[in-house]
């Protein structure tokens, strides 16, 4: 659920809005008169969105990731531990 508020209200209730964003993962849209609206989201949510956008930027990588996701949904593949994956790619 998105919370919409005005700049004046956001300024008056900043602490409680920050708590909603951080604790409940709410998105707050702040409407500004005469200026573009802005959104307030948790920093780790933004980080995840940016990482996802980066991974999907390459059409080949996006196709590979979406194919892997579809395989998981179909129950295909074999689960692996982190240690097995590290060995497979040559990491210690």
C-alpha positions in Angstrom: 0.0 0.0 0.0 1.3 3.4 -0.9 1.0 6.4 1.4 0.4 9.7 -0.3 1.0 12.9 1.5 1.8 16.5 1.0 5.2 18.1 1.6 3.8 20.1 4.5 2.3 17.0 6.1 5.5 14.9 5.5 7.6 17.6 7.1 5.2 17.7 10.2 5.2 13.9 10.5 8.6 12.9 9.2 9.5 10.6 12.1 6.4 8.5 11.8 6.6 8.4 8.0 10.2 7.2 8.3 9.1 4.5 10.7 6.4 3.3 8.3 8.9 3.1 5.5 11.6 1.3 7.5 9.4 -1.0 9.6 6.5 -1.8 7.3 8.1 -1.4 3.9 5.6 1.2 2.9 6.3 3.6 0.0 5.5 7.2 0.7 4.8 9.5 -2.2 5.3 13.2 -1.3 3.3 15.6 -3.4 5.0 18.9 -4.0 3.1 21.9 -5.3 4.6 23.1 -8.5 7.3 20.4 -8.5 7.6 16.7 -9.3 6.4 14.3 -6.7 9.1 12.2 -4.9 9.0 8.8 -3.3 10.5 7.6 0.0 11.5 4.0 0.2 13.7 1.9 2.5 17.4 2.0 1.5 17.7 -1.8 1.2 14.5 -1.8 -1.0 16.1 0.7 -3.3 19.3 -1.3 -3.4 17.4 -4.4 -4.4 15.5 -2.6 -7.1 18.8 -1.2 -8.5 20.5 -4.6 -8.4 17.5 -6.2 -10.2 17.6 -3.5 -12.9 21.3 -4.0 -13.3 20.9 -7.8 -13.7 18.0 -7.5 -16.2 19.8 -4.8 -18.3 21.5 -7.3 -20.5 18.9 -9.2 -22.6 20.9 -12.4 -22.5 21.2 -12.2 -18.7 17.5 -11.4 -18.3 16.6 -14.4 -20.5 18.9 -16.7 -18.4 17.5 -15.4 -15.1 13.9 -15.6 -16.2 14.5 -19.1 -17.5 16.0 -20.2 -14.2 13.0 -18.7 -12.4 10.6 -20.6 -14.6 12.5 -23.8 -14.0 12.2 -23.3 -10.2 8.5 -22.7 -10.5 8.1 -25.9 -12.4 10.1 -27.8 -9.8 13.0 -28.6 -12.2 16.6 -28.7 -11.1 18.4 -29.9 -8.0 19.0 -27.7 -5.0 22.6 -27.1 -4.2 24.4 -25.9 -1.1 26.6 -22.8 -1.1 29.7 -24.9 -0.7 28.8 -27.0 -3.8 28.2 -23.8 -5.8 31.5 -22.4 -4.7 33.3 -25.5 -5.7 31.5 -25.5 -9.1 32.6 -22.0 -9.9 36.1 -22.3 -8.4 35.7 -20.1 -5.4 37.2 -20.9 -2.0 
